[in-house]
Amino acid sequence: MKVLIKRDAFLTDYEVLKHIYEDELEEKYTTDSIKSRQPVNENFRTIQFELRKYLEGLPAKKQTAQQVCKLTKELENYPLTKVERLMIVNSRPDTLVELYALIEECEERFNLEQLQQILDRIHNEMPLNFQEN
Protein backbone atom coordinates (compact mmCIF):
# COMPACT_ATOMS: atom_id res chain seq x y z
CA MET A 1 0.00 0.00 0.00
CA LYS A 2 1.25 3.47 -0.88
CA VAL A 3 0.06 6.82 0.45
CA LEU A 4 -0.71 9.02 -2.55
CA ILE A 5 -1.90 12.19 -0.85
CA LYS A 6 -0.56 13.11 2.55
CA ARG A 7 -2.86 15.10 4.83
CA ASP A 8 -5.52 15.66 2.23
CA ALA A 9 -7.84 17.04 4.90
CA PHE A 10 -7.88 17.83 8.59
CA LEU A 11 -10.73 16.98 10.95
CA THR A 12 -11.93 19.12 13.80
CA ASP A 13 -12.55 17.60 17.21
CA TYR A 14 -16.27 18.19 16.57
CA GLU A 15 -16.16 16.08 13.38
CA VAL A 16 -14.31 13.25 15.12
CA LEU A 17 -16.75 13.26 18.04
CA LYS A 18 -19.72 13.31 15.65
CA HIS A 19 -18.26 10.32 13.78
CA ILE A 20 -17.81 8.38 17.01
CA TYR A 21 -21.43 9.08 18.03
CA GLU A 22 -22.69 8.00 14.60
CA ASP A 23 -20.56 4.85 14.67
CA GLU A 24 -21.87 3.91 18.12
CA LEU A 25 -25.46 4.56 17.04
CA GLU A 26 -25.00 2.48 13.89
CA GLU A 27 -23.49 -0.36 15.91
CA LYS A 28 -26.38 -0.25 18.39
CA TYR A 29 -28.93 -0.25 15.56
CA THR A 30 -27.18 -3.14 13.80
CA THR A 31 -26.85 -5.12 17.02
CA ASP A 32 -30.51 -4.58 17.93
CA SER A 33 -31.83 -5.50 14.50
CA ILE A 34 -29.68 -8.56 13.86
CA LYS A 35 -29.75 -9.81 17.46
CA SER A 36 -26.26 -11.16 17.09
CA ARG A 37 -23.01 -9.42 17.77
CA GLN A 38 -20.39 -9.53 15.13
CA PRO A 39 -16.84 -9.88 16.40
CA VAL A 40 -15.46 -6.48 17.36
CA ASN A 41 -11.88 -5.75 18.19
CA GLU A 42 -12.00 -4.90 21.89
CA ASN A 43 -8.84 -2.78 21.64
CA PHE A 44 -10.59 -0.63 19.04
CA ARG A 45 -13.64 -0.25 21.28
CA THR A 46 -11.44 0.76 24.22
CA ILE A 47 -9.66 3.39 22.15
CA GLN A 48 -12.98 4.65 20.80
CA PHE A 49 -14.42 4.88 24.32
CA GLU A 50 -11.37 6.72 25.68
CA LEU A 51 -11.33 9.11 22.72
CA ARG A 52 -15.03 9.90 23.14
CA LYS A 53 -14.52 10.49 26.85
CA TYR A 54 -11.59 12.83 26.14
CA LEU A 55 -13.37 14.80 23.39
CA GLU A 56 -16.47 15.27 25.55
CA GLY A 57 -14.31 17.32 27.91
CA LEU A 58 -13.35 19.75 25.14
CA PRO A 59 -15.29 22.55 23.42
CA ALA A 60 -16.27 20.05 20.68
CA LYS A 61 -18.96 18.66 22.98
CA LYS A 62 -20.98 21.90 22.82
CA GLN A 63 -20.15 22.97 19.28
CA THR A 64 -22.55 22.63 16.36
CA ALA A 65 -21.81 22.00 12.70
CA GLN A 66 -23.07 25.49 11.87
CA GLN A 67 -20.77 27.11 14.43
CA VAL A 68 -17.73 25.20 13.15
CA CYS A 69 -18.50 26.09 9.51
CA LYS A 70 -19.17 29.76 10.22
CA LEU A 71 -16.06 30.21 12.34
CA THR A 72 -13.89 28.41 9.79
CA LYS A 73 -15.18 30.71 7.03
CA GLU A 74 -14.62 33.79 9.21
CA LEU A 75 -11.04 32.73 9.97
CA GLU A 76 -10.29 32.41 6.23
CA ASN A 77 -10.30 36.23 6.13
CA TYR A 78 -7.06 36.25 8.12
CA PRO A 79 -3.63 34.99 7.02
CA LEU A 80 -3.78 31.88 9.19
CA THR A 81 -2.56 28.45 8.18
CA LYS A 82 -4.99 25.52 8.01
CA VAL A 83 -3.47 24.07 11.16
CA GLU A 84 -3.83 27.36 13.04
CA ARG A 85 -7.50 27.62 12.03
CA LEU A 86 -8.02 24.02 13.11
CA MET A 87 -6.41 24.62 16.50
CA ILE A 88 -8.51 27.76 17.02
CA VAL A 89 -11.74 25.90 16.22
CA ASN A 90 -10.76 22.95 18.42
CA SER A 91 -9.65 24.93 21.45
CA ARG A 92 -11.95 27.97 21.15
CA PRO A 93 -9.60 30.42 22.91
CA ASP A 94 -11.18 32.90 25.32
CA THR A 95 -8.23 35.24 25.81
CA LEU A 96 -5.46 36.84 23.80
CA VAL A 97 -2.91 34.75 25.70
CA GLU A 98 -4.57 31.54 24.52
CA LEU A 99 -4.74 32.89 20.97
CA TYR A 100 -1.03 33.82 21.05
CA ALA A 101 -0.20 30.23 21.96
CA LEU A 102 -2.03 28.90 18.89
CA ILE A 103 -0.63 31.24 16.23
CA GLU A 104 2.98 30.85 15.15
CA GLU A 105 5.00 34.08 15.15
CA CYS A 106 1.89 35.89 16.27
CA GLU A 107 3.52 39.22 17.11
CA GLU A 108 5.22 39.47 13.71
CA ARG A 109 2.11 38.57 11.71
CA PHE A 110 -0.69 40.36 13.56
CA ASN A 111 -1.16 43.54 15.52
CA LEU A 112 -3.20 43.72 18.72
CA GLU A 113 -6.28 45.06 16.93
CA GLN A 114 -6.31 42.16 14.44
CA LEU A 115 -5.95 39.63 17.24
CA GLN A 116 -8.82 41.23 19.12
CA GLN A 117 -10.93 41.03 15.94
CA ILE A 118 -10.15 37.32 15.62
CA LEU A 119 -11.07 36.79 19.27
CA ASP A 120 -14.33 38.74 18.80
CA ARG A 121 -15.23 36.59 15.80
CA ILE A 122 -14.57 33.46 17.84
CA HIS A 123 -16.85 34.71 20.62
CA ASN A 124 -19.55 35.73 18.12
CA GLU A 125 -19.57 32.45 16.20
CA MET A 126 -19.10 30.16 19.21
CA PRO A 127 -20.71 32.01 22.11
CA LEU A 128 -20.96 28.96 24.35
CA ASN A 129 -18.47 28.86 27.16
CA PHE A 130 -17.71 25.14 27.27
CA GLN A 131 -16.50 25.37 30.88
CA GLU A 132 -20.01 26.12 32.12
CA ASN A 133 -22.05 23.22 33.54
N, C-alpha and C positions, 0 to 999 in steps of 0.2 A: 504494500500500500504506500502511496506517495501523496504528500500534502501538496495540493496545487496552489491554493490560495491561503496564505497565512492571515489570520485575524481579519477575515472578511467582514465581520460585524462584531460589535460589542453588545452585551446584554446588561440592562440595569438590574439592580437587586429586585425591583418590582417585577420585572419580566420573569426572572428566575423563580421568585416566590409564586407568581401566578401559575407558572408551568408545574411547579410541585403540587399546588392545590388541584390543578386539572388532572394531573397524573394520578393523584390519590383518589379523586372522585371517579375517574374512569376505572381504576382498579376495583373500587368498591362496587360500582355498577356491574362490572364484568363478573366479579365474585358472587354478587347477589343473584344475577340472572342465570349463571351457569351452575351454581351450587357446588362447584368444585374448584379448589384452588390450584392454579398452575404453579409449578415450581418457581420460586422467586429467590434470587440471590439475597440472603440475609444481610450480607455486608453492604450491598447496595441500599437496602431498606434502612439500615442503621445510618449510613451516610446521608440519605435523603431526610430522615427524621432529624438528625443533628443540624443539617443545613436549614431546614424549615424553622427549627427552634431558634437558631442564630438570626436568621433574616427577620423573624417576627419581632425581634428586639431592636430593629433598625427602622428608620423612617419609611422603608418600603411597605411596612405593614399598613400604614395609614394613607399611602399614596393611591391615586387613581390613575388609570390610563390617560385620561384627559389632562391631568396635572403634569404627568411626565412628558407627554407630547408638547404641551404648551410651553413648559419651561425649556425643553430642548430646543424648540424653535426660537424662543426668546434669546437663548444663549448663543445661537448662531450669529447674532448681530455683533458679537464681540470676537476679537481674535484669540479664541481659545482653541486648544487642540481637542480632538475627540475624547481623549482620555480625561482631560480636565473637565469637559462638560459632563462626562459620565460620573466622575467623582463628585461633582457638585450635585447632580441629581441624586446620587446614592446617599450622600451624607447630609444634604440639605443644611448647609451652614447657617448659623444664626448670627454670627458676629464677623467682623472684618478679620479678626485673628484666625478664625477657622477658614475663612476664604483664602487668606494669605498662605496657609498651609497646603492648600489644594492646587494653587496656581504656581507653576514654575517661573522663576524670575519675575515675580509679581511686581515688585517696585520699578523694574526697568520697563515693563510692558504697559502698566496701567497707572493712572494717577488716582488719588483718593476719591475724587468725584466719580470716576468710572467704576471703581470698586463698590462704592455706595449704590450706584445705579444697578449693578449686578445683584447686590444683596437685596435691594428693594424689589427687583423682579422676582427673585427667589421667594421672598415673603408674599408677594402678590399672587404668584402662581401656585405656591404650596403653602397656604396660610396655616395649615395644621401644625401645631407644635407637638411632635411625636413623643415628647417626654411627658405630656399630660396623660393622666389616667394611669 
